[in-house]
Amino acid sequence: MADAAGICTPEEILSFWFDELHPQDWFTPPPGLDSQCDRRFRLTHLSLARDVGPEWRETPERRLAAVIMLDQMPRNMYRATPLAFATDGLALREASLAIDAGADAGLSVDQRTFLYLPFEHSESLADQVRSVRLFTELGDANYLDFAIRHCEIIRQFGRFPHRNAILGRVSTAEEITFLSQPGSGF
């Protein structure tokens, strides 16, 4: 699947995410991780943003790699810009297709987490409710806590207020009050 144009294989993506990185790097990136993700994976991300071919759906692991590429990598490569969220809809579609196909059943807890995160990242309440259900079934209290907190923000505001400035949205007075509280952002 990899070619001379610099497109990575799903296996390379998973090796980077689960073998090269440490779990603490996933949510608290060390210095240089964003530029490393950009340098190594931008072409693959752009390719998948154009078309998720059938080869990315051949196995549960390949499906997971596509979701990570569309959901997690842009958050690193394009941090604090609207592009960080530009392929969220594609990640959500791929995660839905994977779960509907039962691809999550044989994955580890950490792997399943990244298959479920597009639901937690969605600003749709229905997706948030599904996120809470998925993380409840996963059985990890820490991941479930984050899913519930994300869901409550969407239930309250209908969107993530901490994205407003990045996306050029005007915050309401209630959102500004919320954002001034410790721990309000993710």
Rosetta constraint file for C-alpha pairs under 8 A:
AtomPair CA 1 CA 7 HARMONIC 7.81 0.50
AtomPair CA 1 CA 8 HARMONIC 7.58 0.50
AtomPair CA 1 CA 9 HARMONIC 5.78 0.50
AtomPair CA 1 CA 55 HARMONIC 7.94 0.50
AtomPair CA 2 CA 6 HARMONIC 6.99 0.50
AtomPair CA 2 CA 7 HARMONIC 5.13 0.50
AtomPair CA 2 CA 8 HARMONIC 5.12 0.50
AtomPair CA 2 CA 9 HARMONIC 5.15 0.50
AtomPair CA 3 CA 7 HARMONIC 5.79 0.50
AtomPair CA 3 CA 8 HARMONIC 7.64 0.50
AtomPair CA 5 CA 43 HARMONIC 8.00 0.50
AtomPair CA 6 CA 43 HARMONIC 6.44 0.50
AtomPair CA 6 CA 44 HARMONIC 7.25 0.50
AtomPair CA 7 CA 41 HARMONIC 7.62 0.50
AtomPair CA 7 CA 43 HARMONIC 5.95 0.50
AtomPair CA 7 CA 44 HARMONIC 4.71 0.50
AtomPair CA 7 CA 47 HARMONIC 7.58 0.50
AtomPair CA 8 CA 12 HARMONIC 6.10 0.50
AtomPair CA 8 CA 13 HARMONIC 6.85 0.50
AtomPair CA 8 CA 41 HARMONIC 7.07 0.50
AtomPair CA 8 CA 44 HARMONIC 5.87 0.50
AtomPair CA 9 CA 13 HARMONIC 6.53 0.50
AtomPair CA 10 CA 14 HARMONIC 6.25 0.50
AtomPair CA 10 CA 56 HARMONIC 7.31 0.50
AtomPair CA 10 CA 61 HARMONIC 7.60 0.50
AtomPair CA 10 CA 62 HARMONIC 5.35 0.50
AtomPair CA 10 CA 65 HARMONIC 5.16 0.50
AtomPair CA 10 CA 66 HARMONIC 7.09 0.50
AtomPair CA 11 CA 15 HARMONIC 6.00 0.50
AtomPair CA 11 CA 61 HARMONIC 7.97 0.50
AtomPair CA 11 CA 62 HARMONIC 7.34 0.50
AtomPair CA 11 CA 65 HARMONIC 7.49 0.50
AtomPair CA 12 CA 16 HARMONIC 6.13 0.50
AtomPair CA 13 CA 17 HARMONIC 6.14 0.50
AtomPair CA 13 CA 65 HARMONIC 6.02 0.50
AtomPair CA 13 CA 69 HARMONIC 7.58 0.50
AtomPair CA 14 CA 18 HARMONIC 5.77 0.50
AtomPair CA 14 CA 19 HARMONIC 7.53 0.50
AtomPair CA 14 CA 61 HARMONIC 7.89 0.50
AtomPair CA 14 CA 65 HARMONIC 5.93 0.50
AtomPair CA 15 CA 19 HARMONIC 5.02 0.50
AtomPair CA 15 CA 20 HARMONIC 6.51 0.50
AtomPair CA 16 CA 20 HARMONIC 4.80 0.50
AtomPair CA 16 CA 21 HARMONIC 6.34 0.50
AtomPair CA 17 CA 21 HARMONIC 5.50 0.50
AtomPair CA 18 CA 22 HARMONIC 7.16 0.50
AtomPair CA 18 CA 23 HARMONIC 7.81 0.50
AtomPair CA 21 CA 25 HARMONIC 6.06 0.50
AtomPair CA 21 CA 26 HARMONIC 7.37 0.50
AtomPair CA 22 CA 26 HARMONIC 7.15 0.50
AtomPair CA 23 CA 27 HARMONIC 7.71 0.50
AtomPair CA 24 CA 28 HARMONIC 5.90 0.50
AtomPair CA 24 CA 29 HARMONIC 7.43 0.50
AtomPair CA 25 CA 29 HARMONIC 4.51 0.50
AtomPair CA 25 CA 30 HARMONIC 6.18 0.50
AtomPair CA 29 CA 33 HARMONIC 6.09 0.50
AtomPair CA 29 CA 34 HARMONIC 7.57 0.50
AtomPair CA 32 CA 36 HARMONIC 6.11 0.50
AtomPair CA 33 CA 37 HARMONIC 6.08 0.50
AtomPair CA 33 CA 76 HARMONIC 7.34 0.50
AtomPair CA 34 CA 38 HARMONIC 6.21 0.50
AtomPair CA 34 CA 76 HARMONIC 4.66 0.50
AtomPair CA 34 CA 77 HARMONIC 5.18 0.50
AtomPair CA 34 CA 78 HARMONIC 7.86 0.50
AtomPair CA 34 CA 79 HARMONIC 7.61 0.50
AtomPair CA 35 CA 39 HARMONIC 6.02 0.50
AtomPair CA 35 CA 76 HARMONIC 7.87 0.50
AtomPair CA 35 CA 77 HARMONIC 6.54 0.50
AtomPair CA 36 CA 40 HARMONIC 6.02 0.50
AtomPair CA 37 CA 41 HARMONIC 5.50 0.50
AtomPair CA 37 CA 42 HARMONIC 7.18 0.50
AtomPair CA 37 CA 73 HARMONIC 6.62 0.50
AtomPair CA 37 CA 76 HARMONIC 6.57 0.50
AtomPair CA 37 CA 77 HARMONIC 5.81 0.50
AtomPair CA 38 CA 42 HARMONIC 5.01 0.50
AtomPair CA 38 CA 73 HARMONIC 7.98 0.50
AtomPair CA 38 CA 76 HARMONIC 7.53 0.50
AtomPair CA 38 CA 77 HARMONIC 4.73 0.50
AtomPair CA 41 CA 45 HARMONIC 6.08 0.50
AtomPair CA 41 CA 69 HARMONIC 7.97 0.50
AtomPair CA 41 CA 73 HARMONIC 7.61 0.50
AtomPair CA 42 CA 46 HARMONIC 6.13 0.50
AtomPair CA 42 CA 77 HARMONIC 7.42 0.50
AtomPair CA 43 CA 47 HARMONIC 6.08 0.50
AtomPair CA 44 CA 48 HARMONIC 6.17 0.50
AtomPair CA 44 CA 69 HARMONIC 7.72 0.50
AtomPair CA 45 CA 49 HARMONIC 6.03 0.50
AtomPair CA 45 CA 69 HARMONIC 5.87 0.50
AtomPair CA 45 CA 70 HARMONIC 6.50 0.50
AtomPair CA 45 CA 73 HARMONIC 7.61 0.50
AtomPair CA 45 CA 74 HARMONIC 7.73 0.50
AtomPair CA 46 CA 50 HARMONIC 6.41 0.50
AtomPair CA 47 CA 51 HARMONIC 6.36 0.50
AtomPair CA 47 CA 52 HARMONIC 7.89 0.50
AtomPair CA 48 CA 52 HARMONIC 5.01 0.50
AtomPair CA 48 CA 53 HARMONIC 7.85 0.50
AtomPair CA 48 CA 66 HARMONIC 7.48 0.50
AtomPair CA 48 CA 69 HARMONIC 7.85 0.50
AtomPair CA 48 CA 70 HARMONIC 7.39 0.50
AtomPair CA 49 CA 70 HARMONIC 7.21 0.50
AtomPair CA 49 CA 87 HARMONIC 6.65 0.50
AtomPair CA 49 CA 90 HARMONIC 7.37 0.50
AtomPair CA 52 CA 56 HARMONIC 6.42 0.50
AtomPair CA 52 CA 66 HARMONIC 7.67 0.50
AtomPair CA 53 CA 57 HARMONIC 7.50 0.50
AtomPair CA 54 CA 58 HARMONIC 6.62 0.50
AtomPair CA 55 CA 62 HARMONIC 7.71 0.50
AtomPair CA 56 CA 62 HARMONIC 5.11 0.50
AtomPair CA 56 CA 63 HARMONIC 5.58 0.50
AtomPair CA 56 CA 65 HARMONIC 7.75 0.50
AtomPair CA 56 CA 66 HARMONIC 6.33 0.50
AtomPair CA 57 CA 62 HARMONIC 5.92 0.50
AtomPair CA 57 CA 63 HARMONIC 4.98 0.50
AtomPair CA 57 CA 98 HARMONIC 7.77 0.50
AtomPair CA 58 CA 62 HARMONIC 6.45 0.50
AtomPair CA 58 CA 63 HARMONIC 7.30 0.50
AtomPair CA 59 CA 63 HARMONIC 6.30 0.50
AtomPair CA 59 CA 103 HARMONIC 7.45 0.50
AtomPair CA 60 CA 64 HARMONIC 6.17 0.50
AtomPair CA 60 CA 98 HARMONIC 7.10 0.50
AtomPair CA 60 CA 103 HARMONIC 4.62 0.50
AtomPair CA 60 CA 104 HARMONIC 6.73 0.50
AtomPair CA 60 CA 106 HARMONIC 7.82 0.50
AtomPair CA 60 CA 107 HARMONIC 7.53 0.50
AtomPair CA 61 CA 65 HARMONIC 6.22 0.50
AtomPair CA 61 CA 107 HARMONIC 7.79 0.50
AtomPair CA 62 CA 66 HARMONIC 6.35 0.50
AtomPair CA 63 CA 67 HARMONIC 6.38 0.50
AtomPair CA 63 CA 94 HARMONIC 7.12 0.50
AtomPair CA 63 CA 95 HARMONIC 7.65 0.50
AtomPair CA 63 CA 98 HARMONIC 6.32 0.50
AtomPair CA 63 CA 103 HARMONIC 7.73 0.50
AtomPair CA 64 CA 68 HARMONIC 6.18 0.50
AtomPair CA 64 CA 95 HARMONIC 7.73 0.50
AtomPair CA 64 CA 98 HARMONIC 7.94 0.50
AtomPair CA 64 CA 111 HARMONIC 7.32 0.50
AtomPair CA 64 CA 114 HARMONIC 7.33 0.50
AtomPair CA 64 CA 115 HARMONIC 5.92 0.50
AtomPair CA 65 CA 69 HARMONIC 6.06 0.50
AtomPair CA 66 CA 70 HARMONIC 6.18 0.50
AtomPair CA 66 CA 91 HARMONIC 7.54 0.50
AtomPair CA 66 CA 94 HARMONIC 7.37 0.50
AtomPair CA 67 CA 71 HARMONIC 5.75 0.50
AtomPair CA 67 CA 72 HARMONIC 7.68 0.50
AtomPair CA 67 CA 91 HARMONIC 5.05 0.50
AtomPair CA 67 CA 92 HARMONIC 7.75 0.50
AtomPair CA 67 CA 94 HARMONIC 6.21 0.50
AtomPair CA 67 CA 95 HARMONIC 6.24 0.50
AtomPair CA 67 CA 114 HARMONIC 7.44 0.50
AtomPair CA 67 CA 115 HARMONIC 6.37 0.50
AtomPair CA 67 CA 118 HARMONIC 7.94 0.50
AtomPair CA 68 CA 72 HARMONIC 5.00 0.50
AtomPair CA 68 CA 73 HARMONIC 6.38 0.50
AtomPair CA 68 CA 91 HARMONIC 7.75 0.50
AtomPair CA 68 CA 114 HARMONIC 6.55 0.50
AtomPair CA 68 CA 115 HARMONIC 7.51 0.50
AtomPair CA 69 CA 73 HARMONIC 5.12 0.50
AtomPair CA 69 CA 74 HARMONIC 7.32 0.50
AtomPair CA 70 CA 74 HARMONIC 6.60 0.50
AtomPair CA 70 CA 87 HARMONIC 5.58 0.50
AtomPair CA 70 CA 88 HARMONIC 6.63 0.50
AtomPair CA 70 CA 90 HARMONIC 6.70 0.50
AtomPair CA 70 CA 91 HARMONIC 5.05 0.50
AtomPair CA 71 CA 75 HARMONIC 7.03 0.50
AtomPair CA 71 CA 85 HARMONIC 7.69 0.50
AtomPair CA 71 CA 87 HARMONIC 6.66 0.50
AtomPair CA 71 CA 88 HARMONIC 5.69 0.50
AtomPair CA 71 CA 91 HARMONIC 5.40 0.50
AtomPair CA 71 CA 117 HARMONIC 7.88 0.50
AtomPair CA 71 CA 118 HARMONIC 6.40 0.50
AtomPair CA 72 CA 76 HARMONIC 6.77 0.50
AtomPair CA 73 CA 77 HARMONIC 5.96 0.50
AtomPair CA 74 CA 78 HARMONIC 5.38 0.50
AtomPair CA 74 CA 79 HARMONIC 7.22 0.50
AtomPair CA 74 CA 83 HARMONIC 6.88 0.50
AtomPair CA 74 CA 84 HARMONIC 4.70 0.50
AtomPair CA 74 CA 85 HARMONIC 6.97 0.50
AtomPair CA 74 CA 86 HARMONIC 7.90 0.50
AtomPair CA 74 CA 87 HARMONIC 7.67 0.50
AtomPair CA 75 CA 79 HARMONIC 5.16 0.50
AtomPair CA 75 CA 84 HARMONIC 4.52 0.50
AtomPair CA 75 CA 85 HARMONIC 6.98 0.50
AtomPair CA 76 CA 84 HARMONIC 7.35 0.50
AtomPair CA 77 CA 84 HARMONIC 7.23 0.50
AtomPair CA 78 CA 82 HARMONIC 7.64 0.50
AtomPair CA 78 CA 83 HARMONIC 5.66 0.50
AtomPair CA 78 CA 84 HARMONIC 4.78 0.50
AtomPair CA 79 CA 83 HARMONIC 7.87 0.50
AtomPair CA 79 CA 84 HARMONIC 5.64 0.50
AtomPair CA 80 CA 84 HARMONIC 6.90 0.50
AtomPair CA 80 CA 166 HARMONIC 6.09 0.50
AtomPair CA 81 CA 166 HARMONIC 5.66 0.50
AtomPair CA 81 CA 167 HARMONIC 7.40 0.50
AtomPair CA 82 CA 86 HARMONIC 6.56 0.50
AtomPair CA 82 CA 166 HARMONIC 5.92 0.50
AtomPair CA 82 CA 167 HARMONIC 5.43 0.50
AtomPair CA 83 CA 87 HARMONIC 7.76 0.50
AtomPair CA 87 CA 91 HARMONIC 6.25 0.50
AtomPair CA 88 CA 92 HARMONIC 6.07 0.50
AtomPair CA 88 CA 118 HARMONIC 6.70 0.50
AtomPair CA 88 CA 121 HARMONIC 7.58 0.50
AtomPair CA 88 CA 122 HARMONIC 7.39 0.50
AtomPair CA 89 CA 93 HARMONIC 6.21 0.50
AtomPair CA 90 CA 94 HARMONIC 6.21 0.50
AtomPair CA 91 CA 95 HARMONIC 6.01 0.50
AtomPair CA 91 CA 118 HARMONIC 6.07 0.50
AtomPair CA 92 CA 96 HARMONIC 6.04 0.50
AtomPair CA 92 CA 118 HARMONIC 5.05 0.50
AtomPair CA 92 CA 119 HARMONIC 6.39 0.50
AtomPair CA 92 CA 122 HARMONIC 7.84 0.50
AtomPair CA 93 CA 97 HARMONIC 6.18 0.50
AtomPair CA 94 CA 98 HARMONIC 6.06 0.50
AtomPair CA 95 CA 99 HARMONIC 6.12 0.50
AtomPair CA 95 CA 115 HARMONIC 5.66 0.50
AtomPair CA 95 CA 116 HARMONIC 6.82 0.50
AtomPair CA 95 CA 118 HARMONIC 6.95 0.50
AtomPair CA 96 CA 100 HARMONIC 5.95 0.50
AtomPair CA 97 CA 101 HARMONIC 6.12 0.50
AtomPair CA 98 CA 102 HARMONIC 6.35 0.50
AtomPair CA 98 CA 103 HARMONIC 5.14 0.50
AtomPair CA 98 CA 104 HARMONIC 6.92 0.50
AtomPair CA 99 CA 103 HARMONIC 5.53 0.50
AtomPair CA 99 CA 104 HARMONIC 5.74 0.50
AtomPair CA 103 CA 107 HARMONIC 7.57 0.50
AtomPair CA 104 CA 112 HARMONIC 5.87 0.50
AtomPair CA 104 CA 115 HARMONIC 7.37 0.50
AtomPair CA 107 CA 111 HARMONIC 5.73 0.50
AtomPair CA 107 CA 112 HARMONIC 5.82 0.50
AtomPair CA 108 CA 112 HARMONIC 6.02 0.50
AtomPair CA 109 CA 113 HARMONIC 6.11 0.50
AtomPair CA 109 CA 138 HARMONIC 6.80 0.50
AtomPair CA 109 CA 140 HARMONIC 7.99 0.50
AtomPair CA 110 CA 114 HARMONIC 6.76 0.50
AtomPair CA 111 CA 115 HARMONIC 6.58 0.50
AtomPair CA 112 CA 116 HARMONIC 6.19 0.50
AtomPair CA 112 CA 138 HARMONIC 7.78 0.50
AtomPair CA 113 CA 117 HARMONIC 6.12 0.50
AtomPair CA 113 CA 135 HARMONIC 7.65 0.50
AtomPair CA 113 CA 138 HARMONIC 7.99 0.50
AtomPair CA 113 CA 143 HARMONIC 7.69 0.50
AtomPair CA 114 CA 118 HARMONIC 7.68 0.50
AtomPair CA 116 CA 120 HARMONIC 7.06 0.50
AtomPair CA 116 CA 131 HARMONIC 6.48 0.50
AtomPair CA 116 CA 134 HARMONIC 6.86 0.50
AtomPair CA 116 CA 135 HARMONIC 7.52 0.50
AtomPair CA 117 CA 121 HARMONIC 6.12 0.50
AtomPair CA 117 CA 131 HARMONIC 7.41 0.50
AtomPair CA 118 CA 122 HARMONIC 6.21 0.50
AtomPair CA 119 CA 127 HARMONIC 5.01 0.50
AtomPair CA 119 CA 128 HARMONIC 5.77 0.50
AtomPair CA 119 CA 130 HARMONIC 6.82 0.50
AtomPair CA 119 CA 131 HARMONIC 5.12 0.50
AtomPair CA 120 CA 127 HARMONIC 7.06 0.50
AtomPair CA 120 CA 128 HARMONIC 5.53 0.50
AtomPair CA 120 CA 131 HARMONIC 5.42 0.50
AtomPair CA 120 CA 132 HARMONIC 7.92 0.50
AtomPair CA 120 CA 147 HARMONIC 5.96 0.50
AtomPair CA 120 CA 150 HARMONIC 6.41 0.50
AtomPair CA 120 CA 151 HARMONIC 7.30 0.50
AtomPair CA 121 CA 128 HARMONIC 7.96 0.50
AtomPair CA 121 CA 150 HARMONIC 7.82 0.50
AtomPair CA 122 CA 127 HARMONIC 6.24 0.50
AtomPair CA 122 CA 128 HARMONIC 6.75 0.50
AtomPair CA 123 CA 127 HARMONIC 7.60 0.50
AtomPair CA 123 CA 128 HARMONIC 7.52 0.50
AtomPair CA 123 CA 154 HARMONIC 6.22 0.50
AtomPair CA 123 CA 158 HARMONIC 6.52 0.50
AtomPair CA 123 CA 159 HARMONIC 5.05 0.50
AtomPair CA 123 CA 160 HARMONIC 6.79 0.50
AtomPair CA 124 CA 128 HARMONIC 6.32 0.50
AtomPair CA 124 CA 154 HARMONIC 7.20 0.50
AtomPair CA 124 CA 158 HARMONIC 7.26 0.50
AtomPair CA 124 CA 159 HARMONIC 7.72 0.50
AtomPair CA 125 CA 129 HARMONIC 6.14 0.50
AtomPair CA 125 CA 151 HARMONIC 6.93 0.50
AtomPair CA 125 CA 154 HARMONIC 6.10 0.50
AtomPair CA 125 CA 155 HARMONIC 6.36 0.50
AtomPair CA 125 CA 158 HARMONIC 7.28 0.50
AtomPair CA 126 CA 130 HARMONIC 6.32 0.50
AtomPair CA 127 CA 131 HARMONIC 6.10 0.50
AtomPair CA 128 CA 132 HARMONIC 6.30 0.50
AtomPair CA 128 CA 147 HARMONIC 7.49 0.50
AtomPair CA 128 CA 150 HARMONIC 7.27 0.50
AtomPair CA 128 CA 151 HARMONIC 5.03 0.50
AtomPair CA 128 CA 154 HARMONIC 7.56 0.50
AtomPair CA 129 CA 133 HARMONIC 6.34 0.50
AtomPair CA 129 CA 151 HARMONIC 6.70 0.50
AtomPair CA 130 CA 134 HARMONIC 6.07 0.50
AtomPair CA 131 CA 135 HARMONIC 6.06 0.50
AtomPair CA 131 CA 147 HARMONIC 6.27 0.50
AtomPair CA 132 CA 136 HARMONIC 5.92 0.50
AtomPair CA 132 CA 144 HARMONIC 6.59 0.50
AtomPair CA 132 CA 147 HARMONIC 5.41 0.50
AtomPair CA 132 CA 148 HARMONIC 5.95 0.50
AtomPair CA 132 CA 151 HARMONIC 7.38 0.50
AtomPair CA 133 CA 137 HARMONIC 6.27 0.50
AtomPair CA 134 CA 138 HARMONIC 6.18 0.50
AtomPair CA 135 CA 139 HARMONIC 6.52 0.50
AtomPair CA 135 CA 140 HARMONIC 7.06 0.50
AtomPair CA 135 CA 143 HARMONIC 6.55 0.50
AtomPair CA 135 CA 144 HARMONIC 5.08 0.50
AtomPair CA 135 CA 147 HARMONIC 6.91 0.50
AtomPair CA 136 CA 140 HARMONIC 7.41 0.50
AtomPair CA 136 CA 144 HARMONIC 6.01 0.50
AtomPair CA 139 CA 144 HARMONIC 7.59 0.50
AtomPair CA 140 CA 144 HARMONIC 6.13 0.50
AtomPair CA 141 CA 145 HARMONIC 6.06 0.50
AtomPair CA 142 CA 146 HARMONIC 6.62 0.50
AtomPair CA 143 CA 147 HARMONIC 6.33 0.50
AtomPair CA 144 CA 148 HARMONIC 6.15 0.50
AtomPair CA 145 CA 149 HARMONIC 6.20 0.50
AtomPair CA 146 CA 150 HARMONIC 6.12 0.50
AtomPair CA 147 CA 151 HARMONIC 6.13 0.50
AtomPair CA 148 CA 152 HARMONIC 6.16 0.50
AtomPair CA 149 CA 153 HARMONIC 6.41 0.50
AtomPair CA 150 CA 154 HARMONIC 6.48 0.50
AtomPair CA 151 CA 155 HARMONIC 6.05 0.50
AtomPair CA 152 CA 156 HARMONIC 6.02 0.50
AtomPair CA 153 CA 157 HARMONIC 5.92 0.50
AtomPair CA 153 CA 158 HARMONIC 7.30 0.50
AtomPair CA 153 CA 159 HARMONIC 7.13 0.50
AtomPair CA 153 CA 160 HARMONIC 6.55 0.50
AtomPair CA 154 CA 158 HARMONIC 4.41 0.50
AtomPair CA 154 CA 159 HARMONIC 5.08 0.50
AtomPair CA 154 CA 160 HARMONIC 6.40 0.50
AtomPair CA 157 CA 161 HARMONIC 7.48 0.50
AtomPair CA 157 CA 175 HARMONIC 7.49 0.50
AtomPair CA 160 CA 164 HARMONIC 7.25 0.50
AtomPair CA 161 CA 171 HARMONIC 6.79 0.50
AtomPair CA 161 CA 175 HARMONIC 5.87 0.50
AtomPair CA 161 CA 176 HARMONIC 7.94 0.50
AtomPair CA 161 CA 179 HARMONIC 7.10 0.50
AtomPair CA 162 CA 179 HARMONIC 6.80 0.50
AtomPair CA 162 CA 184 HARMONIC 7.73 0.50
AtomPair CA 162 CA 185 HARMONIC 5.69 0.50
AtomPair CA 162 CA 186 HARMONIC 7.74 0.50
AtomPair CA 163 CA 167 HARMONIC 6.04 0.50
AtomPair CA 163 CA 169 HARMONIC 7.99 0.50
AtomPair CA 164 CA 168 HARMONIC 5.85 0.50
AtomPair CA 164 CA 169 HARMONIC 4.55 0.50
AtomPair CA 164 CA 170 HARMONIC 6.37 0.50
AtomPair CA 164 CA 171 HARMONIC 6.32 0.50
AtomPair CA 165 CA 169 HARMONIC 5.98 0.50
AtomPair CA 165 CA 170 HARMONIC 7.33 0.50
AtomPair CA 165 CA 171 HARMONIC 7.94 0.50
AtomPair CA 171 CA 175 HARMONIC 5.72 0.50
AtomPair CA 171 CA 176 HARMONIC 6.21 0.50
AtomPair CA 172 CA 176 HARMONIC 6.24 0.50
AtomPair CA 173 CA 177 HARMONIC 6.26 0.50
AtomPair CA 174 CA 178 HARMONIC 6.17 0.50
AtomPair CA 175 CA 179 HARMONIC 6.01 0.50
AtomPair CA 176 CA 180 HARMONIC 6.31 0.50
AtomPair CA 177 CA 181 HARMONIC 6.97 0.50
AtomPair CA 178 CA 184 HARMONIC 6.55 0.50
AtomPair CA 179 CA 184 HARMONIC 5.52 0.50
AtomPair CA 179 CA 185 HARMONIC 7.07 0.50
AtomPair CA 180 CA 184 HARMONIC 7.42 0.50
